[in-house]
């Protein structure tokens, strides 16, 4: 069994990706108000689908010569484990009358296939567009958990999905900004003017600014709970700080830790403001 229990094959190695599944799940679970057996089935199904990506990727890398064929047995073992868990959880959802949430998994198939195709061509790195689309798929866990918690379909679930996706997309773009700042040498950084730093961060600032303004507009129109926009302010302020304080020479773990803190803060604030609006 020791040859099968390899963490680098069983678990995703891009540690920052965990928040992109946990955040939507937590938002949906808390917004749904109740957590029963169907909710547990949904969490197991979503996590299994998220985790299976790593061993399947290893299989593709092994078959394309990027990894040793010795990794194949362990990868196949974990695909089987996660596959069994996912099927069992999906059966539980269907038997409890929530088979309709399975439709939310349909967009994930082509996105996953796209990712595997890029892996086979050694082109999966620095694909911000693919990552943003993938987080949109993961964000579908929010409405799924919301509907299962409520016990029925509610159109407000789509707001949960959209907000979770907008936050994740802005987080990815900002992470690429910080990593590009990190890659600069001290000499290159010293030669940059303040205007050039702002130009470098304009895309990240555009994403986070849009999230704040868009959520404010929805609040003003009465479509979403009041103060929901506050959850996006932390990310916007972090972007302003990141543009004016470049991460030159930072370690990736330092960048990732700040990203994680901001994402956790967004998740907590969003849950609090959404639930407070419901209790009133």
Backbone torsions as a table, in degrees:
resi	resn	phi	psi	omega
1	UNK	NA	-24.5	-177.5
2	UNK	-59.4	-33.2	-179.1
3	UNK	-71.9	-18.8	179.2
4	UNK	-92.0	-28.4	-175.2
5	UNK	-87.3	67.0	179.0
6	UNK	-106.4	115.3	-174.9
7	UNK	-60.7	-36.6	-177.5
8	UNK	-69.3	-14.0	176.4
9	UNK	-101.3	-34.6	-177.0
10	UNK	-79.4	-31.5	-173.6
11	UNK	-121.8	146.3	177.4
12	UNK	-59.0	139.0	-178.6
13	UNK	-93.0	-14.8	174.1
14	UNK	-86.5	88.2	-169.3
15	UNK	-59.7	-28.2	-179.9
16	UNK	-67.7	-15.6	-177.3
17	UNK	-72.7	-20.9	-176.9
18	UNK	-58.2	-38.4	-176.6
19	UNK	-65.8	-24.2	-178.1
20	UNK	-73.6	-14.3	174.1
21	UNK	-105.9	-38.3	-179.0
22	UNK	-67.8	-41.2	-177.6
23	UNK	-61.1	-52.8	177.6
24	UNK	-60.7	-39.2	179.2
25	UNK	-61.4	-46.7	-179.3
26	UNK	-64.9	-41.5	177.8
27	UNK	-59.5	-47.2	-179.3
28	UNK	-67.3	-41.3	-179.1
29	UNK	-63.8	-47.3	-178.7
30	UNK	-70.3	-35.6	178.1
31	UNK	-68.6	-29.3	-179.9
32	UNK	-76.6	-10.1	170.7
33	UNK	76.2	-30.0	-178.3
34	UNK	-128.1	151.9	177.7
35	UNK	-132.1	105.5	-179.2
36	UNK	-124.0	-168.9	-177.1
37	UNK	-55.2	-44.7	177.8
38	UNK	-60.0	-35.7	178.0
39	UNK	-64.5	-40.6	177.4
40	UNK	-63.0	-41.1	177.8
41	UNK	-60.9	-40.3	179.9
42	UNK	-65.4	-44.0	179.7
43	UNK	-61.0	-43.2	179.4
44	UNK	-63.7	-43.0	179.9
45	UNK	-63.6	-45.0	-178.4
46	UNK	-65.8	-43.7	-179.7
47	UNK	-67.7	-37.5	178.3
48	UNK	-63.9	-42.8	178.4
49	UNK	-64.1	-37.2	178.3
50	UNK	-68.6	-43.4	-175.6
51	UNK	-74.0	-28.5	-175.8
52	UNK	-67.6	-18.1	-179.8
53	UNK	-59.4	-38.1	-176.3
54	UNK	-66.1	-53.5	-179.9
55	UNK	-65.6	-32.8	177.0
56	UNK	-66.0	-39.8	176.9
57	UNK	-62.1	-40.7	177.7
58	UNK	-61.8	-40.7	178.6
59	UNK	-61.1	-45.4	179.6
60	UNK	-63.1	-41.7	178.7
61	UNK	-64.6	-39.2	178.9
62	UNK	-65.8	-41.2	-178.5
63	UNK	-71.8	-24.2	179.6
64	UNK	-97.1	6.5	176.1
65	UNK	84.5	9.9	-178.8
66	UNK	-86.6	-18.5	178.1
67	UNK	-135.9	163.1	-179.7
68	UNK	-68.5	145.7	176.8
69	UNK	-65.6	-16.0	178.6
70	UNK	-66.5	-17.8	179.2
71	UNK	-82.0	-13.6	-175.3
72	UNK	-61.1	-47.1	-179.2
73	UNK	-57.5	-44.7	179.6
74	UNK	-64.9	-41.9	179.4
75	UNK	-63.8	-43.4	178.5
76	UNK	-64.2	-35.7	178.2
77	UNK	-62.1	-45.6	-178.0
78	UNK	-73.7	-30.6	172.8
79	UNK	-61.6	-41.1	178.8
80	UNK	-65.2	-44.3	-179.5
81	UNK	-61.5	-52.2	-178.3
82	UNK	-66.6	-35.8	178.5
83	UNK	-63.7	-42.6	178.5
84	UNK	-63.9	-44.1	178.8
85	UNK	-61.6	-42.8	-178.9
86	UNK	-64.5	-45.9	-179.8
87	UNK	-62.7	-44.3	179.4
88	UNK	-61.3	-42.8	-179.8
89	UNK	-67.0	-40.4	178.7
90	UNK	-65.2	-38.1	176.0
91	UNK	-61.7	-40.8	177.3
92	UNK	-61.1	-40.4	177.8
93	UNK	-65.1	-43.4	-179.2
94	UNK	-63.9	-44.7	-178.8
95	UNK	-65.1	-25.4	179.1
96	UNK	-93.5	7.3	174.7
97	UNK	88.1	18.0	-179.3
98	UNK	-114.9	32.0	179.9
99	UNK	-62.2	-23.6	-177.2
100	UNK	-66.6	-22.7	179.6
101	UNK	-69.8	-15.9	178.5
102	UNK	-64.2	-24.6	178.5
103	UNK	-62.1	-25.2	-179.8
104	UNK	-68.7	-17.2	-180.0
105	UNK	-81.6	-13.9	-175.9
106	UNK	-59.5	-45.0	179.8
107	UNK	-62.7	-21.2	-177.7
108	UNK	-69.9	-28.7	-176.2
109	UNK	-62.5	-53.3	179.9
110	UNK	-66.3	-33.9	179.0
111	UNK	-66.1	-42.2	178.4
112	UNK	-64.9	-41.3	178.3
113	UNK	-62.5	-39.1	177.0
114	UNK	-61.7	-45.0	178.7
115	UNK	-60.4	-45.6	-179.0
116	UNK	-65.3	-35.1	177.1
117	UNK	-64.2	-41.7	176.9
118	UNK	-64.3	-38.8	177.9
119	UNK	-61.1	-43.4	-178.6
120	UNK	-64.6	-23.7	-179.9
121	UNK	-102.7	11.3	-179.4
122	UNK	56.5	38.2	-174.8
123	UNK	-127.8	22.7	-175.9
124	UNK	-82.9	-16.0	-176.9
125	UNK	-79.4	147.1	177.7
126	UNK	55.7	44.6	176.4
127	UNK	-109.2	76.5	-175.4
128	UNK	-60.8	-38.6	-179.3
129	UNK	-61.9	-44.3	178.6
130	UNK	-64.2	-40.8	-179.2
131	UNK	-64.9	-39.2	179.2
132	UNK	-65.8	-42.6	177.7
133	UNK	-64.6	-41.1	179.8
134	UNK	-62.4	-39.7	178.4
135	UNK	-68.3	-27.1	174.0
136	UNK	-63.8	-37.0	176.7
137	UNK	-68.4	-45.1	179.4
138	UNK	-63.0	-33.0	-179.3
139	UNK	-65.8	-16.7	177.0
140	UNK	-65.1	-13.7	175.2
141	UNK	-64.0	-27.2	-178.6
142	UNK	-65.3	-55.5	178.1
143	UNK	-64.8	-32.9	179.2
144	UNK	-62.0	-48.8	179.1
145	UNK	-65.3	-35.3	178.6
146	UNK	-62.9	-49.2	-178.5
147	UNK	-66.3	-40.4	178.7
148	UNK	-65.5	-39.5	178.4
149	UNK	-65.4	-40.3	178.5
150	UNK	-72.5	-28.6	-177.1
151	UNK	92.7	2.6	180.0
152	UNK	-163.3	168.9	178.4
153	UNK	-71.5	139.7	175.6
154	UNK	-141.9	125.2	-176.8
155	UNK	-60.7	-19.9	177.9
156	UNK	-63.5	-16.7	177.1
157	UNK	-60.1	-29.8	-179.8
158	UNK	-70.3	-28.5	173.6
159	UNK	-65.7	-40.7	177.5
160	UNK	-59.1	-44.4	179.1
161	UNK	-62.0	-46.6	-176.6
162	UNK	-64.5	-44.8	-179.7
163	UNK	-64.2	-42.9	179.2
164	UNK	-63.0	-38.8	179.5
165	UNK	-69.3	-43.6	179.4
166	UNK	-60.1	-41.3	179.5
167	UNK	-65.4	-43.4	-179.7
168	UNK	-65.5	-42.4	-179.6
169	UNK	-61.6	-45.3	178.9
170	UNK	-64.5	-35.4	178.9
171	UNK	-64.3	-41.3	179.7
172	UNK	-65.5	-46.5	-179.2
173	UNK	-62.2	-40.9	179.2
174	UNK	-66.8	-37.8	178.5
175	UNK	-62.7	-39.7	177.6
176	UNK	-64.8	-35.7	176.4
177	UNK	-62.6	-47.2	-177.7
178	UNK	-64.5	-37.8	179.1
179	UNK	-69.5	-36.3	177.6
180	UNK	-68.4	-34.8	174.6
181	UNK	-65.0	-40.4	-178.1
182	UNK	-62.4	-33.4	-175.7
183	UNK	-73.8	-11.5	-179.9
184	UNK	-76.1	143.7	174.9
185	UNK	-77.9	160.0	177.4
186	UNK	-56.1	-35.1	179.5
187	UNK	-67.5	-43.0	178.5
188	UNK	-64.7	-40.7	-179.9
189	UNK	-64.8	-40.8	-178.8
190	UNK	-66.2	-27.6	-177.9
191	UNK	-81.4	-12.4	-177.5
192	UNK	-81.3	138.3	176.2
193	UNK	-86.1	168.8	178.5
194	UNK	-61.2	-38.6	179.1
195	UNK	-62.1	-40.4	-179.5
196	UNK	-66.4	-36.8	176.6
197	UNK	-63.8	-41.2	178.9
198	UNK	-67.3	-37.6	176.6
199	UNK	-63.9	-38.3	179.2
200	UNK	-63.2	-33.3	-177.1
201	UNK	-99.9	11.0	-173.6
202	UNK	-65.1	-34.4	-179.5
203	UNK	-68.7	-45.0	178.8
204	UNK	-62.1	-41.6	179.3
205	UNK	-66.5	-35.7	178.7
206	UNK	-63.9	-41.9	180.0
207	UNK	-64.2	-50.3	-176.1
208	UNK	-70.3	-34.3	177.4
209	UNK	-67.1	-40.9	177.4
210	UNK	-60.2	-42.6	-179.3
211	UNK	-60.2	-42.9	179.3
212	UNK	-65.6	-49.9	-177.0
213	UNK	-66.0	-39.8	179.8
214	UNK	-64.7	-44.5	179.9
215	UNK	-67.8	-35.6	175.6
216	UNK	-62.7	-43.2	178.4
217	UNK	-60.6	-40.8	179.1
218	UNK	-68.5	-37.0	176.8
219	UNK	-63.4	-46.0	-178.8
220	UNK	-63.6	-30.4	179.3
221	UNK	-84.4	-5.3	177.5
222	UNK	79.2	15.0	-177.3
223	UNK	-84.8	-23.5	-179.2
224	UNK	-133.0	162.4	-179.1
225	UNK	-59.5	148.1	178.3
226	UNK	-64.0	149.7	179.0
227	UNK	74.1	0.1	176.8
228	UNK	-58.9	-33.5	-178.5
229	UNK	-62.3	-24.6	-178.2
230	UNK	-61.4	-32.2	-178.4
231	UNK	-63.5	-23.8	179.7
232	UNK	-89.2	-12.1	-176.6
233	UNK	-66.1	-37.3	-178.7
234	UNK	-60.8	-42.2	179.6
235	UNK	-66.6	-38.1	179.1
236	UNK	-66.3	-44.0	178.4
237	UNK	-65.0	-37.8	177.2
238	UNK	-63.6	-36.8	178.4
239	UNK	-65.5	-43.8	176.9
240	UNK	-59.5	-43.9	179.7
241	UNK	-64.8	-40.7	-178.3
242	UNK	-66.5	-32.7	178.3
243	UNK	-70.3	-39.4	-177.6
244	UNK	-86.4	-11.7	177.1
245	UNK	-128.9	76.4	-176.1
246	UNK	-56.8	147.5	-176.5
247	UNK	-90.3	40.8	-179.9
248	UNK	-64.9	124.3	178.5
249	UNK	80.2	2.2	179.2
250	UNK	-71.4	153.5	170.7
251	UNK	-82.2	145.9	179.8
252	UNK	-55.2	-34.3	-179.0
253	UNK	-64.4	-33.3	177.3
254	UNK	-65.6	-44.3	177.9
255	UNK	-63.2	-45.3	-178.9
256	UNK	-64.4	-35.6	-180.0
257	UNK	-65.5	-43.6	177.5
258	UNK	-63.7	-39.7	177.7
259	UNK	-61.8	-42.4	-179.6
260	UNK	-63.6	-42.7	-179.9
261	UNK	-61.6	-44.2	-179.9
262	UNK	-64.6	-41.2	179.5
263	UNK	-66.0	-40.2	177.2
264	UNK	-63.7	-42.9	179.2
265	UNK	-61.8	-43.0	177.7
266	UNK	-61.0	-45.6	-178.2
267	UNK	-60.8	-46.6	-178.2
268	UNK	-64.2	-47.7	-179.1
269	UNK	-63.1	-41.6	-179.5
270	UNK	-62.3	-46.3	179.9
271	UNK	-60.8	-45.1	-177.8
272	UNK	-61.9	-49.1	-176.1
273	UNK	-70.4	-35.0	178.8
274	UNK	-68.2	-44.6	-179.0
275	UNK	-70.4	-35.7	177.5
276	UNK	-63.0	-39.7	178.7
277	UNK	-63.8	-37.2	-179.6
278	UNK	-70.0	-41.0	-177.9
279	UNK	-67.3	-27.6	177.5
280	UNK	-76.2	NA	NA
